[in-house]
Amino acid sequence: MLTYPAREGVNLASTDVTAVEGETASATDQVALAGAMIALLKDHAGLGIRLKEVPFDWTSGMHRLTGSFHYITFADGVPTVQEFVEYLYDCLIPYCLPKSKIRDALQGIDPVLDYHRIVRLGDDAKSLFIKAKNQLESGGEPGELILYALLEWVLKAPRLVSKMYLKTNNNMPVHGTDGIHLGYDEAKDMLTIYFGESKIYQSFSSAADAAFISMAELLANAGQISREIEILNNLSDLNSLDPAFRAKIADYINPYSTSKLTLQKRIVHACLLGFEYAAYNRILALEPDKVASAFEEKYKKRIGSACRVIERHYGKRLPVTTNLHLFLLPFPSLKVFRAAFYEKLGVAA
């Protein structure tokens, strides 16, 4: 839980990495905070084997719109869907469980003698995911895992709130976003709070419609946004940081602070849109060594048309001051993907 120190009459020199004079962070402090944030990230190097990013210059005149566009990689001209599922399964523990719970379970562990602790962590994470799927209207979806991994891998924004853990706690009902991540730009001394939204539908248009309805409802509900910030303050993994870094972050996100650092933060809505892409059927019939390049050429055109749809939704449904980062991910078959994922999880799709 974060506590907010009073700004008057308090000497923060020994505990706060924020320089008091001018209330701006020194270059050394900024590098240190950036390093502390990076240390919270899972190593997602393996995701670069399972997903490939397609460079795309999105120029729309809407300066708060950005995007990252990926597809599942090919091996011998075949999408590596099962391998992607295996990667997502390996993300269950860091996605579902608070870092404090993981750290406590692995504290002083001998991997030979205490392997049962590792097994139990995996069981706990899997049970939470299955419970969310069975009990929640929105939960237990692989899209939430994909969004988590993309936010950490692409935007270097560690997951600070285990929404899965909170949503399945009967004493702590939590709704709202699919995830809360935190990013830090040391060059600008800018803290970014990412609110996650994941929609994987049969068609791109349905996914986009559902996502923008959800984001518009959140933005119209000031109380829910305050609740999300409160969750970040009180129920997050910020306690995983050194106390000095926690004190600095508190200055950024404390809604009652008069610190200038409160001006150095922004909220970004990170939205994953997954959809079934019919072009796979034609392209997979090509010679195996031509599949990847043919798919990428076709997909670039689809990215362009998808971006135009996003621009229309954004212009009609969201305030012009909304920061939005889009993740786009096509699938050859959502039925096959979901069946593979839930089979790995050991439950019916």
Steps between C-alpha positions, in 0.01 A plus 500: 500500500630845414502772764516863399744711702406858585685752290570750778758458772610155389859419410484253214873502429563162659201317358371669186682479168320818394711811530320744727630810329263568212342160562654349190697179488875516438642309205642241739163458668324459166741228389460324835120508484501376142725213606271415790200486268681281246594260780129430552457371145482132412761394245292490182787430260323180394198696382712640219513148356122453519386843377640725231438874487415657164636854458219734402503878481166601649445863405153616588525852636373357829813554702392289798449185293785248475515135408700178489409236244598136540428156361574146613822383337520221242708182502516319166212718382274408793394743779660396831173519692573212737842642586338837567254330736793339683656843547178645638469207740846584634370850577229380738701538821629858443164608359267348758693529826629805689876535491508491880336156499747370243797646686390360834447155350845496340690664786808294580379216280710198415366391158588137574357473850221760482365443149152453649486877561545563127236241416260658747548845347408358161195328646388821673534706182315243290221471758450877501476512122252213490297657781483827306384317189227316689373778728552831325310645207831633371803306614713196435554602137836442327479854361572634848824301508597620153440864596708455816790355302484769229493785751809364672686396185419786261440797732726385786217564744495251789173365632448671835153368583395137483141557391449123473595461867267781608206405276487148640519613863145483638586757767635747247278523192680695228373592156620756248809456284666172402832610645700787646862547394751774572760641264773757551678714240823613661580746218176691565469410868148387410299233680236319293208308647370245250140379525464177306206394283496167316245396238538189285203445269424312182504821298717808535198732485334323795820516704542871426136578583519318833832658595392858430170453682692374802758780490232765454311367801815508711586856395146614580525349847731722704432288807628185330816674381560620856445143616762373255751754635405401855569137413841602364568691822386238749481156341790493257851359479655841568615358830742296289695820445755651732332739751675797340354418160157443651517846653585652163220318319262611773580859404404428140169325562374645827178679394524737798865597460611854421834370368597607150561133426124449476529690170750242375254216455251387240241227453513283187229252404674193356261298287554156349276415206521138390298362211476211257667592172359329188812573294678215678296243306629615163856573603560169676443323166817662360844343495628491861796733438271765349234502772654744748585772247162466325318518830690806615428684175128423532492578871650845449198592289268367770684707760433811294128433474484406870664828596242697305223320690674580828528866403125518433415334832744724683361816342139408579524336841801624696607845618776649284730501803491119533836325460453165326749233402362227275631144480376307196527121475335278237434127544456227238223344713375624835325168560828311462692755707254497789468122492880464519528751782226349717623148430839608633323645800313174548146636461230501235503794259 
